[in-house]
Amino acid sequence: MSDLVLIKGAGDLATGIAHRLHRCGFRVVMTEIEQPTVIRRTVSFAEAVYVGFNTVEGVTAQFVSDTLEAADVLKQGEIPVMADPDAKVALQLKPGVVVDAIMAKKNTGTRISDAPLVIGLGPGFTAGIDVHAVIETKRGHNLGRVILEGRAEPNTGIPGDIDGYTSERLIRAPADGIFIPRFDIGSLVKAGEVVGFVDDHPVEAAITGVLRGSIRGGIWVTRGKKIGDIDPRGRVEYCFTISDKARAVAGGVLEAILLLGKGRLFGLLPPQVRDGYEVI
């Protein structure tokens, strides 16, 4: 099995996965939409789509336009990111592993036949049907768990609890329009403070804390869309490092690859059956 891992999506969870796999010696390619709307831009390789590159905790991703450029970036020891929403171009690289980290809460087109090993993050995937393994993404006791049969916990629509705050942490668009931020990521904001505008509509912070994430200014948003995230813990350094959740999910992905793919990946073990699944 090839050591090339294709990660669909390049948001903060996908970046945590890419970062860990890259450090463990895997070659990683990532895909994104043409205009990413990630919130935690400072720790998302998706930002490379806009500025050409992004470095997160010592690992750099570069934006590329095709598979030839992707191959060059891989040779440089970095991570290529391409605007390839359906991953049709990236799949031509014949990855050994595909990780669907789009976080759409549904399967947007990933198939178990896309690669020798296919992994899905969170709700929307069924292990053994459309992917080989599912990684639990809901905060709590099972976060990062590798699921070899069945599904992850369903989406509740309620963000994970941080210091007693859930939905209050989120900043949502009050109307349709162009988002214009007033603060940079890492800034301290107060409850009731206007942190930006959607056209002429003010966007207010519901709680006091550090602006941990915000979509780029100038992007069209729809009413109710998540456009920012406030961290009530007030730790600025958390805005620029991979989160505990991303690290846990990344650990689950690495475990799934080693559990289901190590026979061919390292040439150490013959194919075998474990928990009813053939180890590839």
VMD Tcl script that draws the C-alpha trace (Angstrom):
set ca {
  {0.00 0.00 0.00}
  {1.29 3.46 -0.89}
  {2.37 5.76 1.96}
  {0.55 8.64 0.22}
  {-2.43 9.91 2.20}
  {-5.09 12.08 0.56}
  {-7.02 14.23 3.03}
  {-10.23 15.76 1.73}
  {-10.61 19.09 3.48}
  {-7.93 21.30 5.03}
  {-9.65 22.85 8.04}
  {-8.33 22.66 11.59}
  {-9.19 18.99 12.21}
  {-7.84 17.96 8.80}
  {-4.71 20.01 9.47}
  {-4.18 18.28 12.82}
  {-4.34 14.95 10.99}
  {-2.01 16.10 8.22}
  {0.47 17.48 10.73}
  {0.66 14.21 12.69}
  {0.88 11.96 9.64}
  {3.53 14.18 8.07}
  {5.63 14.04 11.25}
  {5.24 10.25 11.24}
  {6.73 9.98 7.75}
  {3.63 9.78 5.56}
  {3.36 11.81 2.38}
  {0.22 13.93 2.58}
  {-1.85 15.69 -0.09}
  {-4.88 17.84 0.80}
  {-7.83 19.15 -1.19}
  {-10.16 22.08 -0.57}
  {-12.92 24.09 -2.17}
  {-11.96 27.12 -4.23}
  {-13.00 29.58 -1.50}
  {-12.56 27.92 1.91}
  {-14.60 29.30 4.81}
  {-12.64 27.76 7.67}
  {-12.86 29.50 11.05}
  {-9.55 28.57 12.69}
  {-7.49 29.93 9.81}
  {-4.25 30.29 11.78}
  {-4.09 26.51 12.25}
  {-5.64 25.42 8.96}
  {-3.69 24.52 5.83}
  {-6.74 25.72 3.87}
  {-5.34 29.22 4.29}
  {-2.70 28.29 1.69}
  {-5.43 28.54 -0.96}
  {-5.52 32.31 -0.34}
  {-1.93 33.21 0.50}
  {0.09 30.47 -1.20}
  {1.32 28.69 1.92}
  {0.67 28.27 5.62}
  {2.90 26.96 8.38}
  {1.40 25.30 11.44}
  {3.68 24.21 14.29}
  {6.69 23.89 12.01}
  {4.98 22.08 9.12}
  {4.34 23.99 5.88}
  {1.65 23.45 3.26}
  {1.82 25.00 -0.21}
  {-1.00 25.72 -2.63}
  {-0.59 23.88 -5.94}
  {-2.58 23.88 -9.16}
  {-2.06 20.30 -10.36}
  {-0.59 16.91 -9.57}
  {2.79 17.77 -11.10}
  {3.20 20.69 -8.70}
  {1.93 18.46 -5.90}
  {4.67 15.94 -6.64}
  {7.30 18.69 -6.51}
  {6.05 19.94 -3.15}
  {6.08 16.41 -1.76}
  {9.73 16.09 -2.82}
  {10.44 19.28 -0.87}
  {9.09 17.58 2.26}
  {6.01 19.79 2.46}
  {2.27 19.30 2.06}
  {0.53 20.26 -1.19}
  {-2.99 21.71 -1.04}
  {-5.06 21.95 -4.20}
  {-8.46 23.44 -4.97}
  {-10.15 20.20 -5.97}
  {-13.57 20.03 -4.25}
  {-14.42 16.50 -5.41}
  {-10.80 15.26 -5.14}
  {-11.05 13.95 -8.71}
  {-7.62 15.31 -9.63}
  {-5.95 14.23 -6.39}
  {-7.25 10.68 -6.73}
  {-5.15 10.39 -9.89}
  {-2.16 10.23 -7.53}
  {-3.49 6.82 -6.40}
  {-3.17 7.34 -2.65}
  {-2.90 4.38 -0.31}
  {-5.23 6.10 2.15}
  {-8.10 8.56 1.74}
  {-9.34 10.50 4.76}
  {-12.62 12.38 4.36}
  {-12.19 15.30 6.78}
  {-14.68 17.65 5.12}
  {-16.88 17.57 8.24}
  {-20.08 18.02 6.23}
  {-22.00 15.76 8.67}
  {-22.80 13.64 5.63}
  {-20.95 11.73 2.94}
  {-20.47 14.08 -0.02}
  {-19.13 11.42 -2.38}
  {-16.41 9.36 -0.71}
  {-16.48 5.66 -1.61}
  {-14.85 2.68 0.04}
  {-13.30 1.87 -3.36}
  {-11.44 5.22 -3.58}
  {-8.29 3.72 -2.03}
  {-7.05 0.56 -0.31}
  {-7.95 2.24 2.99}
  {-10.69 4.87 3.35}
  {-11.42 6.68 6.62}
  {-14.31 9.04 7.41}
  {-14.51 11.60 10.19}
  {-17.66 11.93 12.29}
  {-21.31 11.51 11.32}
  {-22.34 10.56 7.80}
  {-20.21 7.46 7.27}
  {-20.79 3.78 7.97}
  {-17.74 1.64 8.62}
  {-17.72 -1.36 6.31}
  {-20.12 0.26 3.83}
  {-18.73 3.53 2.45}
  {-15.48 3.64 4.46}
  {-13.28 1.09 6.19}
  {-13.19 3.01 9.47}
  {-14.92 5.98 11.09}
  {-13.28 8.28 13.64}
  {-15.43 9.72 16.43}
  {-15.30 13.53 16.43}
  {-17.75 14.37 19.21}
  {-16.10 15.71 22.35}
  {-16.34 13.37 25.28}
  {-15.29 9.91 26.35}
  {-15.12 8.46 22.80}
  {-13.39 11.35 21.03}
  {-10.85 9.92 18.56}
  {-12.17 6.35 18.85}
  {-11.69 4.11 15.80}
  {-15.02 2.59 14.73}
  {-14.77 -0.54 12.57}
  {-18.48 -1.29 12.46}
  {-21.31 1.22 12.39}
  {-21.36 4.99 12.71}
  {-20.11 7.85 14.84}
  {-22.47 9.57 17.26}
  {-25.08 11.72 15.45}
  {-24.61 15.46 15.17}
  {-26.51 17.33 17.88}
  {-25.88 20.79 16.49}
  {-24.51 21.86 19.89}
  {-20.78 22.72 20.04}
  {-18.57 21.07 22.63}
  {-18.45 22.57 26.11}
  {-15.48 24.84 26.88}
  {-15.48 26.36 30.37}
  {-19.26 25.97 30.54}
  {-20.00 27.61 27.17}
  {-21.34 25.81 24.10}
  {-23.42 27.67 21.50}
  {-22.52 31.02 23.10}
  {-18.95 30.59 21.86}
  {-20.01 30.77 18.23}
  {-20.35 33.92 16.19}
  {-23.00 33.60 13.48}
  {-23.95 35.86 10.59}
  {-27.03 37.97 11.44}
  {-27.97 38.32 7.76}
  {-26.88 37.48 4.24}
  {-24.01 39.61 2.97}
  {-20.28 40.28 2.93}
  {-18.47 39.73 6.22}
  {-16.07 42.46 7.35}
  {-14.17 41.70 10.58}
  {-13.06 44.33 13.11}
  {-10.57 42.20 15.01}
  {-7.72 39.85 14.18}
  {-7.62 36.29 15.44}
  {-6.04 36.31 18.91}
  {-7.70 39.58 19.96}
  {-9.52 39.89 23.28}
  {-13.21 40.73 22.79}
  {-15.91 41.50 25.32}
  {-19.51 40.35 25.54}
  {-21.73 42.71 23.53}
  {-18.81 44.16 21.58}
  {-19.19 44.53 17.82}
  {-16.60 42.24 16.28}
  {-17.54 42.85 12.65}
  {-20.27 43.52 10.15}
  {-22.23 41.59 7.57}
  {-22.94 44.41 5.14}
  {-24.49 47.01 7.50}
  {-25.52 44.51 10.18}
  {-23.32 44.50 13.31}
  {-21.99 41.19 14.58}
  {-21.75 41.06 18.37}
  {-19.82 38.77 20.69}
  {-22.03 36.85 23.09}
  {-19.25 36.19 25.62}
  {-15.90 37.60 26.68}
  {-12.78 35.80 25.55}
  {-10.16 35.50 22.84}
  {-11.22 35.48 19.20}
  {-9.93 31.99 18.41}
  {-11.14 31.95 14.83}
  {-12.82 34.02 12.15}
  {-13.46 33.52 8.46}
  {-11.64 35.80 6.06}
  {-13.08 39.22 5.40}
  {-14.77 39.85 2.08}
  {-16.51 36.48 1.90}
  {-20.25 36.23 1.21}
  {-22.09 34.52 4.05}
  {-25.67 33.50 4.68}
  {-27.76 34.25 7.75}
  {-26.93 31.88 10.59}
  {-23.61 30.71 9.15}
  {-20.82 30.20 11.65}
  {-18.27 32.95 11.03}
  {-16.25 33.04 14.24}
  {-15.37 31.35 17.51}
  {-14.60 32.86 20.92}
  {-12.53 30.95 23.49}
  {-13.59 31.89 27.03}
  {-10.32 30.57 28.49}
  {-8.56 33.67 27.19}
  {-5.33 31.90 26.17}
  {-3.97 33.62 23.05}
  {-1.53 30.77 22.35}
  {-4.49 28.42 21.79}
  {-5.30 30.41 18.65}
  {-2.03 29.42 17.03}
  {-1.63 25.77 18.03}
  {-3.43 22.56 17.08}
  {-6.36 21.89 19.41}
  {-6.79 18.99 21.80}
  {-9.71 17.77 19.68}
  {-7.68 17.83 16.46}
  {-4.85 15.91 18.15}
  {-7.27 13.27 19.45}
  {-8.88 12.80 16.05}
  {-5.45 12.69 14.39}
  {-4.46 9.94 16.80}
  {-7.52 7.98 15.77}
  {-6.65 8.30 12.09}
  {-3.07 7.19 12.70}
  {-4.34 4.22 14.74}
  {-6.74 3.21 11.95}
  {-3.95 3.34 9.36}
  {-1.62 1.22 11.48}
  {-4.37 -1.19 12.50}
  {-5.85 -1.78 9.06}
  {-2.95 -0.97 6.77}
  {0.32 -1.94 8.40}
  {0.65 -5.30 6.62}
  {1.13 -3.75 3.20}
  {2.36 -0.36 4.35}
  {5.46 -1.69 6.06}
  {5.71 -5.10 4.39}
  {5.83 -6.75 7.80}
  {2.64 -8.76 7.98}
  {0.61 -10.80 5.50}
  {-3.07 -9.90 4.99}
  {-5.19 -11.19 7.85}
  {-8.64 -10.78 9.32}
  {-9.18 -8.76 12.48}
  {-12.59 -8.04 14.01}
  {-14.23 -9.35 10.85}
  {-12.31 -7.03 8.50}
  {-9.46 -7.93 6.22}
  {-6.32 -6.08 7.20}
  {-5.09 -4.55 3.97}
}
mol new
graphics top color blue
foreach p $ca { graphics top sphere $p radius 0.5 }
foreach p [lrange $ca 0 end-1] q [lrange $ca 1 end] { graphics top cylinder $p $q radius 0.2 }
display resetview
